[in-house]
Amino acid sequence: MKKGEMLSQMILIATNNHAGQFDKGGKPYILHPLAVMNILNSNDEELQCIAVGHDLFEDTDVSRGELEDAGISDRVIEGIMRMTKMPGESYEEYKEKIFNSVDAMLVKKADLTHNSDFKRLKGIRDKDIDRNIRYMKFYYEIEQRLIGVSV
């Protein structure tokens, strides 16, 4: 694929598969993965693709095979797999999966940043505050693991 083609493919796949989904604030869900990509602020196309596709396996019916058929790289698919909390997987197991990949940690930091933005919600309840505390703890755990890592 030429530069930019994989990202274009991933944006199309994510847009088509998140169609009809909305976030907690009632906005089209596709805006979330696009915001994560922008927060990531990277010129690495594969990292951008992981950001755009990070919720595909968790929130849509997209399969690994469909991404492979669309020309999405193994690195991107692996990154999305790491970003996917599997049924029956504990939060701690999920975090360890993230911690074992620099790509996943970078995208997860951007995801946590966007998910922690109270302006995205219609109202703030105690459970929203509790979730944000959990997100910020995870964010700082990632920060600590990225110290000294060249990115």
C-alpha positions as CSV (number, residue, x, y, z in Angstrom):
1,M,0.0,0.0,0.0
2,K,1.1,3.5,-0.7
3,K,1.5,6.0,2.2
4,G,-1.9,7.0,3.5
5,E,-3.8,4.2,1.9
6,M,-4.0,1.9,5.0
7,L,-5.2,4.8,7.1
8,S,-7.9,5.7,4.5
9,Q,-9.0,2.0,4.5
10,M,-9.1,1.9,8.3
11,I,-11.1,5.1,8.5
12,L,-13.6,3.7,6.0
13,I,-13.8,0.4,7.9
14,A,-14.3,2.1,11.3
15,T,-16.8,4.6,9.9
16,N,-18.9,1.9,8.2
17,N,-18.8,-0.4,11.2
18,H,-19.5,2.2,13.9
19,A,-22.4,3.7,11.9
20,G,-25.5,4.0,14.1
21,Q,-23.4,3.8,17.3
22,F,-23.4,6.8,19.7
23,D,-21.2,7.7,22.7
24,K,-22.5,8.4,26.2
25,G,-23.0,12.1,25.2
26,G,-25.1,11.1,22.2
27,K,-22.5,12.0,19.6
28,P,-21.7,9.6,16.6
29,Y,-19.2,7.1,18.0
30,I,-16.8,7.4,15.1
31,L,-15.8,10.7,16.5
32,H,-14.2,9.0,19.5
33,P,-11.6,6.9,17.5
34,L,-10.8,9.9,15.3
35,A,-10.3,12.0,18.4
36,V,-8.0,9.3,19.9
37,M,-6.0,9.4,16.7
38,N,-5.7,13.2,16.9
39,I,-4.7,13.1,20.6
40,L,-2.1,10.5,19.8
41,N,-0.4,13.2,17.6
42,S,1.7,10.7,15.6
43,N,2.8,10.6,12.0
44,D,3.2,6.8,12.2
45,E,0.4,5.6,9.9
46,E,0.2,2.2,11.6
47,L,-0.2,3.8,15.0
48,Q,-2.9,6.1,13.6
49,C,-4.6,3.0,12.3
50,I,-4.5,1.3,15.7
51,A,-6.1,4.4,17.2
52,V,-8.9,4.5,14.6
53,G,-9.6,0.8,14.8
54,H,-9.0,0.4,18.6
55,D,-12.7,-0.4,19.3
56,L,-13.6,-2.4,16.2
57,F,-13.2,-5.9,17.7
58,E,-14.9,-4.9,21.0
59,D,-17.8,-2.9,19.6
60,T,-18.5,-4.2,16.1
61,D,-18.6,-7.5,14.1
62,V,-15.4,-6.8,12.2
63,S,-13.1,-9.8,12.2
64,R,-9.3,-10.1,11.9
65,G,-9.8,-11.7,8.5
66,E,-11.7,-8.7,7.2
67,L,-8.9,-6.4,8.2
68,E,-6.3,-8.7,6.6
69,D,-8.4,-8.8,3.4
70,A,-8.5,-5.0,3.5
71,G,-4.7,-4.9,3.5
72,I,-4.3,-3.8,7.2
73,S,-0.9,-4.8,8.5
74,D,-0.2,-7.4,11.2
75,R,1.2,-4.7,13.4
76,V,-2.1,-2.8,13.3
77,I,-4.2,-5.9,13.8
78,E,-2.0,-7.0,16.8
79,G,-2.3,-3.5,18.3
80,I,-6.1,-3.6,18.0
81,M,-6.2,-7.1,19.5
82,R,-4.2,-5.8,22.5
83,M,-6.6,-2.9,22.9
84,T,-9.6,-5.3,23.0
85,K,-10.8,-6.4,26.4
86,M,-12.0,-10.0,25.8
87,P,-15.0,-11.5,27.4
88,G,-14.0,-13.1,30.7
89,E,-10.7,-11.1,30.8
90,S,-10.1,-9.3,34.1
91,Y,-9.2,-5.6,34.1
92,E,-5.7,-6.6,35.4
93,E,-5.2,-9.1,32.6
94,Y,-6.3,-6.5,30.1
95,K,-3.9,-3.9,31.5
96,E,-1.0,-6.4,31.3
97,K,-1.8,-7.0,27.7
98,I,-1.6,-3.3,27.1
99,F,1.7,-3.0,29.1
100,N,3.3,-5.6,26.8
101,S,3.2,-3.3,23.8
102,V,4.5,0.2,23.3
103,D,2.0,0.7,20.5
104,A,-0.9,-0.3,22.7
105,M,0.3,1.9,25.6
106,L,0.6,4.9,23.4
107,V,-2.9,4.5,21.9
108,K,-4.4,3.6,25.3
109,K,-3.0,6.8,26.8
110,A,-4.8,8.8,24.1
111,D,-8.0,6.7,24.6
112,L,-7.9,7.3,28.3
113,T,-7.4,11.0,27.8
114,H,-10.4,11.2,25.5
115,N,-12.6,8.9,27.7
116,S,-11.8,11.1,30.7
117,D,-13.1,14.3,29.2
118,F,-16.3,15.1,31.2
119,K,-17.4,17.5,28.5
120,R,-18.3,14.4,26.4
121,L,-21.0,13.4,28.9
122,K,-24.5,14.7,29.2
123,G,-24.2,14.8,33.0
124,I,-21.7,13.7,35.7
125,R,-22.6,11.0,38.2
126,D,-20.6,9.3,40.9
127,K,-19.9,6.3,38.7
128,D,-18.4,8.7,36.1
129,I,-16.0,10.1,38.7
130,D,-15.1,6.6,39.9
131,R,-14.4,5.5,36.2
132,N,-12.2,8.6,35.7
133,I,-10.2,7.8,38.8
134,R,-9.6,4.3,37.5
135,Y,-8.7,5.7,34.0
136,M,-6.2,8.2,35.4
137,K,-4.5,5.5,37.5
138,F,-4.2,3.4,34.4
139,Y,-2.8,6.4,32.5
140,Y,-0.1,7.0,35.1
141,E,0.8,3.3,35.2
142,I,1.4,3.5,31.4
143,E,3.4,6.8,31.8
144,Q,5.7,5.0,34.3
145,R,6.2,2.1,32.0
146,L,7.0,4.4,29.0
147,I,9.8,6.2,30.9
148,G,13.0,5.7,29.0
149,V,11.2,4.1,26.0
150,S,12.0,5.6,22.7
151,V,8.8,6.5,20.9
